[in-house]
Amino acid sequence: MNLTPNANRKHIAIYGKTNAGKSSLINKLLGQEVSLVSEKEGTTTDPVQKAMELIPVGPVLFIDTAGFNDESDLGEIRTKRTLDILKRTDIAIYVFDILDIDLDEFTKVKRSFKKYNIPFITVVNQIDKIKEEELEIIKEKYKDYIFLSAVTGEGIEKLKENLIRILKEEDEDLPIVGDLLPYDSKVILVVPIDSEAPKGRLILPQVQCIRDCLDHGIKSYVVRDTELKSALEDINNVDLVITDSQAFREVDKIVPKEIKLTSFSMLFARQKGDFEEFIRGAFKIKDLNKDSKILIAESCTHNVSHEDIGRVKIPKLINKFVGAELTYDYSIFHDFPEDIDRYDLIIHCGACMINRKTVINRVNTCKEKNVPITNYGIVLAYLNGILERSLSLFNIKIDDIM
C-alpha cells in the first residue's frame, strides 16, 4: 500500500480555522508526528501530505491545511494554497475548536465544499478543554457533529468509522482496461524506447496498465514498436493493442484493422477525466487559427527533450494542421491557471500523477467558462486520422456525442 501513487489514493483534507487543532488531529489519525503542533496560530504554512492505509478501504492521502482565518503576513498566500487543495479533495474534515464554534466561517467553507461536490465530516476538537456537563450541552446543540480530543484520542475511532463509510459509498475508480475486455483476453502493450523513456524502468501509466491486466486476468505482452510486427505474427487472436500516443501513426499502420487499437493516454483520459468532453474538445482543433492560444496542462515535472510529447510533438502537429505558428503556454502539476478563458483550447496530459478529482474539477471549470479541453492521446489520434478507430474499444461513436 505504501507504494501506491498518491494520484491513486483518495485525498482526505482537513480544514478549519487556525489553532482548531487540525495538525494534532492528523497526527492522531496517522499515529505519528507529521504536522508541526504549536500554540502559536498559523503554524501550518504549506499543506502537509501523508499517505497511509485506512483499513479496510485501502490507501488514502491525508492533507493538513493552513487555517482560513490566518491574518499573518503570509495569511493570504496560505489561504490561497488551502483553497487550491479543495480542487483535489475527495473527502473533507472540517474542524472546530470547542471554544470557538464559528458557524459564519464554516458556512463560507461549506459553499466551497458544495461547489466542488465534496462530502464532508464536521468535527469539534479539543473537548478535553471543558467540563463534562458543558460538553453535553454543546453535544445536544450540534447532534450531527463528531466530538473528539486529539490529545486523549476520544472520538478518533468514530471519525475513522465515518470516513470509511463515506469512502465505501463513493464510486470506485474505473479500471484502466479490465472492464473493457473479458477474462483471458490478449493485449499487446507497445512501449517505444526513445530519449523520453526513463533508463532501466517503465513509466507509471505503462506499469499501471500491466497491473490492471494482471488484476483482471488479461494476458499482456510488452514490446517495443520495432518488434510489434513480429509480435503480432507470434501471438494469435490478439484482442487489443495499447500504444504510447506518440507512436500512434506508425502502430496504426502495423496493426490489422480487425484488432482494436488505443493508447495509454486515452485509457487514462477515460479513467481520470470526462472522456466524451475530451473527444468534443479535440474537434475544436479545426477552429483554431494563427491567433489562437493553447494551454498544455502537464501533471508532472520532467526534462524536456526534442521528442517531448507535450512541448514538441503536439505543438508541431497542431501548427502543421492549422498552417500557422500558434501560441502555447504550459502549466505544471497543480498550478492550473484561473484565467483559462483567455485560451482557445486546453490540452491535458494523461494525468497519471494527479487524482481524478483534480481533473474533473478542471473539466467542470472549462465547461463553466466555455473553454474546450481535451487530452494528449485523443489529440494525437485526431491529428493522425485514427480517432474513430481508437474509440471502437470504448463502444463510442463520434456522431453520438458531437
C-alpha positions in Angstrom: 0.0 0.0 0.0 2.9 2.4 0.7 3.9 2.1 -2.9 0.5 3.2 -4.2 1.0 6.5 -6.1 -0.7 9.5 -4.4 -2.7 10.1 -7.6 -4.4 6.7 -7.0 -5.3 7.5 -3.4 -8.5 9.2 -2.1 -7.5 12.6 -0.9 -8.8 13.4 2.6 -8.2 17.1 3.6 -8.5 18.7 7.0 -9.9 22.3 7.1 -10.8 24.8 9.8 -9.6 28.0 11.5 -6.1 28.4 12.8 -5.5 26.7 16.1 -8.5 24.4 15.9 -6.2 21.5 16.4 -6.0 20.3 12.8 -2.4 19.3 13.0 -2.9 17.5 16.3 -5.8 15.7 14.7 -3.9 14.5 11.7 -1.0 13.3 13.9 -3.5 11.3 15.9 -5.2 9.8 12.9 -1.8 8.8 11.5 -0.3 7.7 14.8 2.8 9.7 14.1 4.1 13.3 14.2 3.8 14.5 10.6 2.4 18.0 11.2 4.0 20.7 13.4 1.9 21.4 16.5 2.2 24.7 18.3 0.1 27.1 20.5 1.1 29.8 18.1 -1.5 30.5 15.3 -0.6 29.9 11.7 2.0 27.2 12.3 0.9 25.2 9.2 2.1 27.1 6.1 2.2 24.8 3.1 -0.3 21.9 3.1 1.3 18.8 4.7 0.6 15.4 2.9 0.9 11.9 4.4 -0.1 8.6 2.8 -1.5 5.8 4.9 -3.6 2.7 4.6 -7.1 3.1 6.1 -8.3 -0.4 6.8 -10.4 -1.8 5.3 -10.8 0.7 2.4 -7.1 0.8 1.4 -4.6 3.6 0.6 -5.6 7.2 1.2 -3.8 10.6 1.4 -4.3 12.9 4.4 -3.7 16.6 3.8 -3.3 19.1 6.6 -4.1 22.7 5.5 -3.5 26.1 6.9 -6.3 27.9 8.7 -8.8 30.0 6.7 -8.7 32.9 9.2 -4.9 33.4 9.1 -4.2 37.1 9.4 -0.5 36.9 9.5 1.8 38.5 6.8 1.7 35.2 4.9 -2.0 34.6 5.6 -3.3 35.5 2.1 -0.8 33.1 0.5 -1.6 30.3 3.0 -5.4 30.8 2.4 -4.9 30.6 -1.4 -3.0 27.3 -1.0 -5.7 25.9 1.2 -8.4 26.8 -1.3 -6.3 25.2 -4.1 -6.4 21.9 -2.1 -10.3 22.0 -2.4 -9.9 21.3 -6.1 -8.4 17.9 -5.4 -10.2 16.9 -2.2 -12.3 13.7 -2.3 -13.5 14.0 1.4 -13.2 17.0 3.7 -13.0 17.1 7.5 -13.9 20.5 9.0 -12.5 21.0 12.5 -13.9 23.4 15.1 -12.2 24.3 18.4 -14.7 23.5 21.2 -14.1 27.1 22.4 -14.7 28.7 19.0 -17.6 27.2 17.1 -17.7 29.9 14.4 -20.6 29.0 12.2 -20.2 32.0 9.9 -16.8 30.9 8.8 -18.0 27.3 8.5 -20.9 28.4 6.2 -18.4 30.1 3.8 -16.3 26.9 3.6 -19.4 24.8 3.1 -20.2 26.7 0.0 -16.8 25.6 -1.4 -17.5 22.0 -0.4 -20.8 22.2 -2.4 -19.1 23.9 -5.4 -16.6 21.1 -5.7 -19.0 18.3 -4.8 -17.0 17.3 -1.7 -18.6 15.1 1.0 -17.5 16.4 4.5 -17.5 15.4 8.1 -17.8 18.1 10.8 -15.6 17.7 13.9 -15.5 19.5 17.2 -12.0 19.1 18.6 -10.3 19.8 22.0 -13.2 18.6 24.1 -10.7 17.9 26.9 -10.7 21.7 27.5 -14.1 21.8 29.0 -16.1 20.1 31.8 -18.3 17.1 31.0 -21.6 18.9 31.8 -20.7 21.8 29.4 -19.8 19.3 26.7 -23.2 17.5 27.0 -25.0 20.9 26.4 -22.9 21.6 23.3 -23.4 18.0 22.0 -27.2 18.4 22.3 -27.0 21.5 20.2 -24.8 20.0 17.4 -26.0 16.5 17.2 -24.6 15.8 13.7 -21.0 16.7 14.7 -18.3 14.3 15.9 -16.8 15.4 19.2 -13.3 14.3 19.9 -10.0 15.1 21.5 -6.8 14.8 19.5 -5.0 14.8 22.9 -6.8 11.9 24.6 -7.9 10.1 21.4 -11.6 10.1 22.4 -13.8 10.1 19.3 -11.0 9.3 16.9 -12.4 5.8 16.1 -15.8 7.3 15.4 -14.2 9.7 12.9 -12.4 6.8 11.2 -15.7 4.8 11.0 -17.4 7.8 9.3 -14.5 8.2 6.9 -14.7 4.5 6.0 -18.4 4.7 5.5 -18.1 7.6 3.1 -15.2 6.1 1.2 -17.3 2.9 0.7 -20.2 4.9 -0.6 -18.1 6.8 -3.1 -18.0 5.4 -6.6 -15.0 3.2 -7.2 -12.5 4.3 -9.8 -12.9 2.7 -13.2 -10.3 0.0 -14.1 -7.9 1.1 -16.8 -8.7 -1.7 -19.2 -10.2 -4.5 -17.0 -13.8 -3.6 -17.7 -13.3 -3.3 -21.4 -12.1 -6.8 -22.2 -13.2 -10.2 -21.0 -11.1 -12.5 -18.8 -8.3 -14.3 -20.6 -8.1 -11.7 -23.4 -4.7 -10.9 -25.0 -3.2 -7.4 -25.0 0.0 -6.1 -26.6 1.5 -3.0 -24.9 3.7 -1.0 -27.3 6.4 0.8 -25.4 8.8 2.8 -27.6 12.3 3.1 -26.1 13.5 6.6 -27.1 15.0 9.7 -25.4 11.8 10.1 -23.4 11.9 6.7 -21.9 13.5 6.5 -18.3 16.6 4.4 -18.2 16.0 1.0 -16.6 12.3 1.2 -15.9 8.8 1.8 -17.4 6.8 4.9 -16.9 3.8 4.9 -14.5 1.0 4.6 -17.0 2.6 1.5 -18.6 3.2 -0.1 -15.2 -0.4 0.6 -14.1 -1.8 -0.9 -17.3 0.2 -4.1 -16.8 -1.0 -4.3 -13.2 -4.6 -3.7 -14.2 -4.3 -6.5 -16.8 -3.0 -8.9 -14.1 -5.8 -7.9 -11.7 -8.4 -8.8 -14.3 -6.9 -12.0 -15.8 -5.9 -10.4 -19.0 -2.7 -11.6 -20.6 -0.3 -8.8 -21.5 2.7 -8.7 -23.8 5.1 -5.8 -23.7 7.1 -5.0 -26.9 8.9 -2.1 -28.5 7.3 -0.6 -31.6 10.2 -2.1 -33.6 9.1 -5.6 -32.6 5.4 -5.1 -32.8 5.0 -6.6 -36.3 6.8 -9.9 -35.4 4.9 -10.0 -32.1 1.6 -9.9 -34.0 2.8 -12.8 -36.1 3.9 -14.8 -32.9 0.7 -14.2 -30.9 -2.6 -15.5 -32.2 -6.0 -13.8 -31.6 -4.8 -10.5 -30.1 -7.8 -8.6 -28.7 -6.2 -5.1 -28.2 -3.0 -3.2 -28.8 -2.2 -0.3 -26.5 0.4 2.1 -27.7 2.3 5.1 -26.5 0.4 8.1 -28.1 3.4 9.4 -29.9 3.7 6.1 -31.9 0.1 6.1 -32.9 0.6 6.7 -36.6 3.3 4.0 -37.0 1.4 1.5 -34.9 -1.8 2.1 -36.8 -0.1 1.0 -40.0 1.2 -2.2 -38.4 -1.9 -3.4 -36.5 -4.6 -5.1 -38.6 -7.9 -3.3 -38.7 -9.8 -6.2 -37.1 -7.7 -5.7 -33.9 -8.7 -2.9 -31.6 -6.2 -0.1 -31.0 -5.9 2.6 -28.4 -3.3 4.5 -26.3 -2.3 4.6 -22.7 -3.3 8.3 -22.6 -6.8 7.6 -23.9 -7.3 4.9 -21.3 -6.3 7.3 -18.6 -8.5 10.0 -20.1 -11.4 7.7 -19.6 -10.4 6.7 -16.1 -9.3 10.1 -14.8 -11.5 12.6 -16.7 -14.6 13.3 -18.8 -13.9 11.2 -21.8 -16.7 12.5 -24.0 -15.8 16.1 -23.2 -12.2 15.4 -24.2 -13.4 14.0 -27.5 -15.5 17.1 -28.2 -12.5 19.2 -27.3 -10.3 17.6 -29.9 -12.7 18.5 -32.7 -12.2 22.2 -31.8 -8.7 22.0 -33.3 -10.3 22.6 -36.7 -11.5 26.0 -35.5 -8.0 27.2 -34.5 -6.1 29.9 -36.4 -2.9 31.8 -36.2 -4.1 33.9 -33.3 -5.2 31.0 -31.2 -3.7 30.4 -27.7 -3.4 26.9 -26.3 -2.6 25.8 -22.7 -0.8 22.5 -22.3 -1.5 21.1 -18.8 1.1 18.7 -17.5 0.7 16.8 -14.3 4.4 16.2 -13.6 7.8 17.9 -14.0 10.3 16.3 -16.3 13.3 17.0 -18.5 12.3 18.3 -21.9 13.9 16.7 -24.9 13.5 17.0 -28.7 10.9 14.2 -28.5 8.8 15.7 -25.7 5.1 14.9 -26.4 3.5 18.0 -24.9 6.1 20.6 -25.7 7.4 19.5 -29.0 5.3 16.8 -30.8 1.8 18.0 -30.2 2.6 21.7 -30.9 4.4 20.7 -34.1 1.4 18.6 -35.3 -1.1 21.3 -34.5 0.9 24.0 -36.2 1.1 21.8 -39.3 -2.6 21.1 -39.2 -3.6 24.8 -38.8 -0.8 26.0 -41.1 0.5 28.6 -38.7 2.6 29.0 -35.5 0.2 29.2 -32.6 0.9 30.4 -29.1 1.4 27.8 -26.3 1.6 28.2 -22.6 2.3 25.5 -20.0 1.0 24.7 -16.5 2.7 22.0 -14.3 1.2 19.8 -11.6 -1.3 21.7 -9.6 -0.5 25.2 -11.0 -3.6 25.3 -13.2 -4.3 29.0 -14.0 -7.5 30.8 -13.0 -7.8 32.9 -16.2 -8.4 29.9 -18.6 -10.9 31.9 -20.6 -8.0 33.5 -22.5 -7.3 30.2 -24.1 -8.9 28.7 -27.2 -8.1 25.2 -26.2 -6.6 23.3 -23.2 -4.8 20.0 -23.8 -4.3 17.9 -20.7 -1.8 15.1 -20.2 -2.8 11.6 -19.2 -2.9 12.8 -15.5 -1.1 9.8 -14.1 0.4 12.0 -11.3 -2.8 13.7 -10.2 -6.1 12.4 -8.9 -9.4 12.1 -10.8 -11.0 14.8 -8.6 -8.4 17.4 -9.8 -9.1 16.6 -13.5 -12.9 16.6 -13.1 -12.8 20.0 -11.4 -10.6 21.3 -14.2 -13.1 20.0 -16.8 -16.0 21.5 -15.0 -14.2 24.9 -14.8 -13.7 24.7 -18.5 -17.3 23.9 -19.1 -18.4 26.9 -16.9 -16.1 29.2 -18.9 -16.9 27.6 -22.3 -13.3 26.7 -22.9 -12.8 23.3 -24.8 -10.5 20.8 -23.1 -9.0 17.6 -24.5 -6.3 15.1 -23.8 -2.9 14.2 -25.3 -3.9 10.8 -26.6 -7.2 11.9 -28.1 -5.4 14.9 -29.8 -2.8 12.6 -31.3 -5.4 10.1 -32.5 -7.4 13.0 -34.1 -4.4 14.6 -35.8 -3.3 11.2 -37.1 -6.8 10.5 -38.5 -7.4 7.4 -36.4 -9.6 8.7 -33.6 -12.7 6.8 -34.8 -10.7 3.5 -34.9 -9.2 4.1 -31.4 -12.7 4.7 -30.0 -14.1 1.3 -31.1 -12.8 -0.3 -27.9 -15.0 2.1 -25.8 -18.1 1.5 -28.0 -18.3 5.2 -28.6 -19.4 6.7 -31.9 -18.4 10.3 -32.7 -21.7 11.2 -34.1 -23.5 10.3 -30.9 -21.5 12.8 -28.7 -21.0 15.7 -31.1 
